[in-house]
């Protein structure tokens, strides 16, 4: 599972933008019991490949 911070570091997006994308469901993240967003690594890889390295 990737946190918003992980996704931001990998993509170069600001962490607040990643969180916003999670909230808008622009990225298929899930909110767990600790109230933090996580993006399954496999979903991230599928999106990353599908968009030729561009997320968002």
Rosetta blueprint (number, residue, H / E / L):
1 X L
2 X E
3 X L
4 X H
5 X H
6 X H
7 X H
8 X H
9 X H
10 X H
11 X H
12 X L
13 X L
14 X L
15 X H
16 X H
17 X H
18 X H
19 X H
20 X H
21 X H
22 X H
23 X H
24 X L
25 X L
26 X L
27 X L
28 X L
29 X E
30 X E
31 X E
32 X L
33 X L
34 X L
35 X L
36 X L
37 X E
38 X E
39 X E
40 X L
41 X H
42 X H
43 X H
44 X H
45 X H
46 X H
47 X H
48 X H
49 X H
50 X H
51 X L
52 X L
53 X L
54 X L
55 X L
56 X L
